[in-house]
Amino acid sequence: LDSSFCFKFQGFNWESCRKRWYQDLAPKAADLSQSGITTVWFPPPTESVAPQGYMPVDLYNLNSAYGSMDELKHCIQEMHKHDLLVLGDVVLNHRCAGKQNSNGVWNIFGGKLSWGPEAIVNDDPNFQGRGNPSSGDIFHAAPNIDHSQAFVRKDIKEYLDWLKTEIGYDGWRLDFVRGFWGGYVKEYIEASEPAFAIGEYWDSLLYEGGNVAYNQDAHRQRIIDWINATGGTSSAFDVTTKGILHAALHNEYWRLIDPRQKPPGVMGWWPSRAVTFLENHDTGSTQGHWPFPRDKLLQGYAYILTHPGTPVIFYDHFYDFGLRDPIVDLIAARNRTGINCRSPVKIFHANNDGYVAKVGEQLVVKLGRFDWNPSKQNDLIGNWKRSVGQGSDYQVWEKE
């Protein structure tokens, strides 16, 4: 499921559908590969009611706002030519119907998978579904698919197999997985055998008096429960870590250690299944639902790129915000020191002033303005050389 040295790249943002995006992205394959990226996450490929692709209609129609099916295949081939894996963004929770029933409700599907209302959960309030009750949370904007139906699961497995064998995808980013039971995801993953799968289990952190609470164990437990439901076949976005970093990097670095001396996100409990990120098309870009503090982005990358888990780099930061070179330096430091998704973390400091941790055996990272270097740490043996950093924001040392 995971290679140790994995760097994911979200290869689009919320506005990418306004261009012939596959034509824009394909020429970047060489640069991404040389930068140390190993996997590129593509936008949802299907015909969709909304141009961004998250309201899919006919799953087999891959002519979308991002480009034609031929342009998509060419773009994937370019990635493969440069040894990059490609993740498909698959929306399996909901699907937009092609026709109305006699009551004027949109619940009859068109295209190759011409399902009827029996493919829709019966507790979705808007679409008069005739399936079983939902196994998760309802997504209110489109009919929620009933994955308990054998014909639905058979069709989805055939579809994923087609995306892999005919189009060339290597793995999946699974949209809105809060909407259906992780056990169905396990079945889809075992059938399609992706190189990697990531579930988007996004819900709110705990807040106390308008501030992020220190203890986010309940939040990370919900994500872990979903990963467990998939039998550990899928990883999940470490939303917990993102939320904690928002607050921690404003001189509240004490948030970066939990009571058991571990990192406080999903990364601290199940690092090999934690996919760390600072931003995506929903949280940042022009949607801006939950943007990462812009002046703290490099500190955020210094954290996720030196820590276990599988880090994701956002397109905008890399190509539009001028952060490409420092990100590439951090990727190189991670690779030189052999940090992987399971590397152990020993936290030396986490207080108002800053944060220091040794990750694996050969890297030490400091965040924040306080005065620290490896010679000040009694229990840190060996010769340490400063390798990358941005002034007082962060410093990385590597063992000589």
C-alpha positions in Angstrom: 0.0 0.0 0.0 2.7 2.5 0.8 6.2 3.1 -0.4 8.4 4.7 2.2 9.5 7.7 0.2 6.2 9.1 -0.9 5.4 12.7 -1.7 2.0 13.5 -3.0 1.1 16.5 -5.0 -2.4 17.9 -5.5 -2.2 18.8 -9.1 -5.2 21.2 -9.3 -7.2 23.8 -7.4 -10.8 25.0 -7.4 -10.3 27.2 -10.5 -8.4 24.6 -12.6 -11.7 23.7 -14.4 -11.6 27.1 -16.1 -8.6 26.0 -18.3 -7.8 23.0 -20.5 -6.2 21.7 -17.3 -4.8 18.4 -18.6 -2.9 20.4 -21.2 -1.5 22.7 -18.6 -0.5 19.9 -16.2 1.1 17.4 -18.6 4.3 19.6 -19.3 4.9 19.8 -15.6 5.6 16.1 -15.2 9.4 16.4 -15.6 9.6 19.2 -13.1 7.5 17.4 -10.5 9.5 14.3 -10.8 12.8 16.1 -10.5 11.5 17.9 -7.4 11.1 14.6 -5.6 7.3 14.2 -6.0 6.2 10.6 -6.5 2.4 10.8 -6.9 0.1 13.4 -8.5 -3.5 13.7 -7.5 -5.7 14.6 -10.5 -9.1 16.3 -10.3 -12.4 14.3 -10.7 -12.5 13.2 -14.3 -16.2 12.6 -15.0 -18.9 14.6 -16.6 -20.4 16.7 -13.7 -23.2 19.1 -13.0 -20.6 21.5 -11.3 -17.5 22.1 -13.4 -15.1 21.1 -10.6 -16.2 17.5 -11.0 -17.7 16.7 -7.5 -21.3 16.3 -8.8 -20.7 13.4 -11.2 -23.4 12.3 -13.8 -22.3 9.6 -16.2 -19.3 8.0 -14.6 -18.0 6.6 -17.9 -18.0 10.0 -19.6 -14.6 11.4 -19.0 -15.0 14.5 -21.1 -15.0 17.2 -18.4 -14.3 20.9 -17.8 -10.6 19.8 -17.3 -10.4 18.4 -20.9 -11.2 15.5 -23.1 -10.7 11.8 -22.3 -7.8 11.8 -24.8 -6.2 14.7 -23.1 -6.6 13.0 -19.7 -5.0 9.8 -21.0 -2.1 11.8 -22.5 -1.6 13.7 -19.3 -1.4 10.4 -17.3 1.0 9.0 -19.9 3.3 12.0 -19.4 3.2 11.4 -15.6 4.1 7.7 -16.1 6.9 8.6 -18.5 8.5 10.5 -15.6 7.9 7.7 -13.0 5.0 9.5 -11.3 1.9 7.6 -10.0 -1.5 9.2 -10.7 -4.3 9.3 -8.1 -7.9 9.5 -9.5 -10.4 11.6 -7.5 -13.4 9.3 -7.4 -16.7 10.5 -6.1 -18.6 7.4 -5.0 -20.9 8.8 -2.2 -23.3 10.6 -4.5 -24.3 10.9 -8.2 -26.5 13.3 -10.1 -29.4 11.8 -12.0 -30.1 12.3 -15.7 -33.9 12.1 -15.5 -36.9 13.0 -13.3 -39.5 10.5 -12.0 -43.2 11.1 -12.3 -43.1 13.4 -9.2 -40.4 15.6 -10.9 -37.6 14.3 -8.6 -34.2 13.8 -10.2 -33.5 10.1 -9.3 -33.2 8.2 -12.5 -29.6 7.9 -13.7 -28.5 8.0 -17.3 -25.4 6.8 -19.1 -23.8 3.4 -18.9 -24.8 2.9 -15.3 -28.5 3.5 -15.7 -29.6 2.9 -12.1 -33.0 3.8 -10.7 -34.2 5.0 -7.2 -33.3 1.6 -5.7 -29.7 2.8 -6.0 -30.4 5.8 -3.7 -30.6 5.5 0.1 -34.1 5.8 1.5 -33.3 8.3 4.2 -31.9 10.9 1.8 -34.7 13.6 2.3 -34.6 15.0 -1.2 -34.5 12.2 -3.8 -37.2 9.6 -3.0 -34.7 6.8 -2.8 -35.9 3.2 -2.5 -32.7 1.6 -1.2 -31.7 0.9 2.4 -30.9 3.5 5.0 -27.5 5.3 4.6 -24.5 3.9 6.2 -23.0 7.4 6.9 -23.8 11.1 6.7 -26.1 12.4 4.0 -24.6 14.8 1.4 -27.5 17.0 0.7 -26.8 18.4 -2.8 -27.1 15.1 -4.8 -28.6 11.6 -4.5 -26.7 9.5 -2.0 -25.8 6.1 -3.4 -26.8 2.9 -1.5 -23.6 0.9 -1.4 -25.5 -2.0 0.4 -26.9 -3.0 -3.0 -24.9 -5.8 -4.6 -25.5 -4.4 -8.2 -24.1 -1.0 -7.1 -20.9 -2.5 -5.7 -20.5 -4.7 -8.7 -20.8 -1.7 -11.1 -18.4 0.4 -9.0 -15.8 -2.3 -8.9 -16.0 -2.7 -12.7 -15.8 1.1 -13.1 -12.6 1.4 -10.9 -11.1 -1.5 -12.8 -11.8 0.4 -16.1 -10.2 3.6 -14.7 -7.1 1.6 -13.9 -6.8 -0.6 -17.0 -8.2 1.7 -19.7 -7.3 5.2 -18.5 -4.2 4.5 -16.5 -4.9 5.6 -12.9 -2.7 4.0 -10.2 -4.7 4.8 -7.1 -7.6 6.7 -5.6 -8.5 9.8 -3.6 -11.9 9.0 -2.2 -14.3 11.9 -1.8 -16.7 12.4 1.1 -16.1 9.0 2.8 -18.1 10.1 5.8 -21.1 9.3 3.6 -20.7 5.5 3.4 -19.3 2.7 5.5 -15.6 2.0 5.3 -16.3 -1.7 4.8 -17.5 -0.9 1.3 -14.3 1.0 0.6 -12.3 -2.1 1.7 -14.3 -4.1 -0.9 -13.5 -1.5 -3.6 -9.9 -1.3 -2.7 -9.4 -5.1 -2.6 -11.1 -5.4 -6.0 -9.2 -2.5 -7.7 -5.8 -3.0 -6.0 -4.6 0.6 -6.1 -1.0 1.5 -5.4 -2.4 4.0 -2.8 -5.8 5.1 -1.6 -6.7 8.2 0.5 -10.1 8.8 2.1 -11.4 12.3 2.7 -12.9 12.0 6.2 -13.3 15.7 7.0 -15.3 16.9 10.0 -14.9 19.7 12.6 -12.3 19.7 15.3 -13.3 20.4 18.9 -13.4 24.1 19.8 -13.6 25.7 23.2 -14.5 29.3 23.5 -13.7 30.0 19.8 -10.2 28.4 20.0 -9.1 25.0 18.9 -9.1 22.7 22.0 -5.8 21.2 23.0 -7.1 17.6 23.1 -8.3 16.4 19.7 -8.3 12.7 20.5 -12.0 12.4 19.6 -11.4 14.0 16.3 -8.4 11.8 15.3 -10.3 8.7 16.7 -13.1 9.2 14.2 -10.6 9.3 11.3 -8.9 6.2 12.8 -12.2 4.4 13.1 -12.9 5.0 9.4 -9.4 3.7 8.5 -10.1 0.6 10.7 -13.4 0.1 8.9 -11.5 -0.2 5.7 -9.3 -2.9 7.3 -6.4 -0.5 7.1 -6.5 -0.8 3.3 -6.9 3.0 2.9 -5.1 5.9 4.4 -6.9 9.1 5.3 -6.1 12.8 5.3 -4.8 14.0 8.6 -7.3 16.8 9.1 -6.5 16.8 12.8 -2.9 17.8 12.2 -3.9 20.5 9.8 -6.3 22.0 12.4 -3.8 21.9 15.2 -1.0 23.5 13.1 -3.3 26.5 12.3 -3.2 27.4 16.0 0.2 25.9 17.0 2.3 28.0 14.7 1.1 31.2 16.3 3.5 30.7 19.3 1.4 27.9 20.7 3.8 25.1 19.9 2.8 23.3 23.1 -0.1 22.0 21.0 2.4 19.8 19.0 2.8 17.2 21.7 0.1 15.1 23.2 0.0 13.8 26.8 1.8 10.6 25.7 4.6 12.7 24.1 3.5 11.9 20.6 2.5 14.1 17.7 -1.2 15.1 18.3 -2.7 14.3 14.9 -3.5 11.0 13.2 0.2 10.9 12.6 0.8 10.3 16.3 -1.4 7.1 16.4 -1.2 5.5 12.9 1.5 7.4 10.9 1.6 4.9 8.0 -2.1 5.7 7.3 -1.9 9.5 7.9 -1.7 11.7 4.8 -0.6 15.1 6.0 -1.4 18.3 4.2 -1.8 22.1 4.8 -4.3 23.0 2.1 -6.5 21.6 -0.6 -9.0 22.8 -3.2 -11.7 23.1 -0.5 -9.8 24.6 2.4 -7.8 27.1 0.3 -7.8 28.2 -3.4 -10.7 30.5 -4.1 -13.1 28.6 -1.9 -11.1 29.4 1.2 -13.3 27.4 3.6 -10.4 26.9 6.1 -7.2 28.5 4.7 -3.9 27.8 6.3 -2.3 31.0 7.8 -0.4 32.3 4.7 2.6 33.6 6.6 3.0 30.2 8.3 3.0 28.0 5.2 6.8 27.3 5.2 6.7 26.4 8.9 3.8 24.1 8.1 5.7 22.4 5.3 8.8 22.2 7.5 6.6 20.2 10.0 4.9 17.8 7.6 7.9 17.2 5.3 10.1 16.2 8.2 7.6 14.1 10.1 6.1 10.6 9.5 3.0 10.2 7.5 2.7 10.8 3.8 2.9 14.5 3.0 0.8 16.3 0.3 2.0 19.5 -1.4 -0.6 21.8 -2.8 -0.4 23.1 -6.4 -0.9 26.8 -5.5 1.9 26.8 -2.9 4.4 25.1 -5.3 3.7 27.0 -8.5 1.9 30.2 -7.5 3.2 31.3 -4.1 6.9 31.0 -4.8 7.5 28.2 -2.3 8.8 25.7 -4.8 12.5 25.9 -3.9 12.2 25.7 -0.1 9.7 22.8 -0.4 12.2 21.0 -2.8 15.0 21.5 -0.2 12.8 20.0 2.5 11.9 17.0 0.3 15.6 16.4 -0.3 16.4 16.6 3.4 13.7 14.0 4.1 15.1 11.7 1.5 18.7 12.1 2.5 17.9 11.2 6.1 15.7 8.3 5.3 12.5 9.6 6.9 9.4 7.6 5.9 5.8 7.3 6.8 6.6 5.2 9.9 9.7 7.1 11.3 9.7 7.5 15.1 9.5 11.0 16.6 11.2 12.1 19.8 9.9 15.5 20.9 12.5 17.6 22.9 10.6 20.9 23.2 7.0 22.1 22.6 6.2 25.3 24.4 5.2 28.9 23.6 8.5 29.7 21.9 9.0 26.8 19.6 9.2 23.1 18.9 12.1 20.7 18.5 11.9 17.0 17.5 14.3 14.3 16.3 12.7 12.3 13.5 14.2 8.9 12.7 17.9 8.7 13.5 19.4 11.4 11.3 17.2 14.5 11.4 16.4 17.2 13.9 13.9 20.0 13.2 13.2 23.2 15.1 10.2 25.4 14.5 9.9 28.9 16.0 12.1 31.8 17.0 13.8 30.5 20.2 17.5 29.9 20.4 18.3 26.2 20.1 20.9 24.1 18.4 21.8 20.4 18.8 24.8 21.1 21.1 22.3 22.5 23.7 20.5 19.1 23.9 22.3 16.8 26.4 20.6 13.6 25.2 21.3 14.1 21.5 24.5 12.3 20.5 26.5 12.7 17.3 27.6 15.5 15.1 24.8 17.5 13.6 25.1 19.8 10.6 22.6 22.5 9.7 21.2 21.7 6.3 18.1 23.7 5.4 16.1 26.5 7.0 14.4 29.9 6.7 15.8 32.2 9.4 14.0 32.0 12.6 10.9 30.1 11.2 12.5 26.7 11.0 15.9 24.9 10.9 16.8 21.4 10.0 20.0 19.6 11.1 21.2 16.3 9.7 23.5 13.8 11.4 27.0 13.7 9.9 
